[in-house]
């Protein structure tokens, strides 16, 4: 019996020596396939950078809209950005982080604010 790549272990039946001990075995050999180990995806931090021109209210709006923060969380992050020059909005896989950065930058540009959003590998 021959199996394709999607089937269970392959079973072969005959009287040959498949167990490698030099003696005729029971005629059955099981060939198992090992599952490849999956690597966890790299994570990226999405960061907002402080500037002297973007209103604080707009930053809070961005945090609520694109990072699903409530008013209290968004205000806390906005103040952290204001006081420290940079603040973390969230940690995501590469594709999600890249999308968030693009959304924030496009929204800021559309609203004529120089707000900068970047991502860095965690």
N, C-alpha and C positions, 0 to 999 in steps of 0.2 A: 504494500500500500504506500503510495507516494503522496505527500501533501504539498499544497502550495504555501506561499509565504504567510498566509493569513490563518492557517489552521493550527490546531493544537499540536502537541508533540508527535513526531513521526514514529510509527510502530512498524517494525519489520519482523516478519515471522518466517523462520526456517530453522534447520538444525545446525547451522554453522556456529562457529565460536565467535560471538559478539561481545562477550564480557571480558575477553582478553586474558583469561586465566589458563589457556591452553587446553581446556576441557570443553567438550560440547556443553553449551548452556541450555537454557530452556527455550532458546530461539527468539527471544524478544529483547530489543534494545530500545531505550527511550532517549531521544535526542531532544534536549531542551534548549530554548533560546533565552538568552539573558536580555532583560529589558535595559535599554540605555538609560543611564542616570541623567536626569534633566537638571540643567543648571538654572538657578534662579536668575531672573533678569536683573540687570543693574538698575539701581534707583538713582533718580536725579532730584535735586532740590530746586524748587522754583523760588526765586528771590526777587523782591522789589527793591529798587534802589531809590534813595532819597534824592529829591531835588528841591530847589527853592521856589518853584513856580506852580507845581501841581497842588490844587487845594486838598486839604485833609479829607473833606467830605467826598471828593471824587475817589480817593484811595480807598476809603471805607466802602463806597459803592462797588468798586472793582473787586475787592475782597469778598463781598457778599455775592456778587453776580457770578464770578468765575471760580471761586473757591468754596462756595456754599457755607460761608461763615455767617453766624448771627451777628447782630449789631455789636454786642459786647466783645466777641472774639475779634471782629474786624477792627474795632477801635483799638483794642490792645495791640494788634499787629501793626496797625498804622502808627501808633505812638512809638512802638519799638523801632520802626523804620525811620521815623522822624528823629529820634534821639540817637540812634546808633548808625544811621547811614544805610543800613541794609536790614531786611527782615525776611524770614522764610514764610512762604505762603502754603507750602505743602511739599510732599515727597511722592514722586510718581515714577512709573516706567518711562523710558525715553520718549515714546510716541505721545503719551498723555502729557508729559511735561512740555514737550515741544509745541503741542497744540495749545496748551494754556498760555505759554509765552506769546505765541502768535496772536491769540485772541486778545490778550491784555494790550499788547503793543498796537494792534489795529484799532481797538476801542479808544485808547488814549489818543492816537493820531486823529481819529475821526472827531474826537471832542477837543482837539487842539491843545492837548497837554503833553509835556515832554517826559511823562512817566516812563521809566525804563524797567523792564522785566527781563531777567536772565535765568538760565538754568546751569547747574553745575553737578557733576557726578558726586554722589554721596560717598 
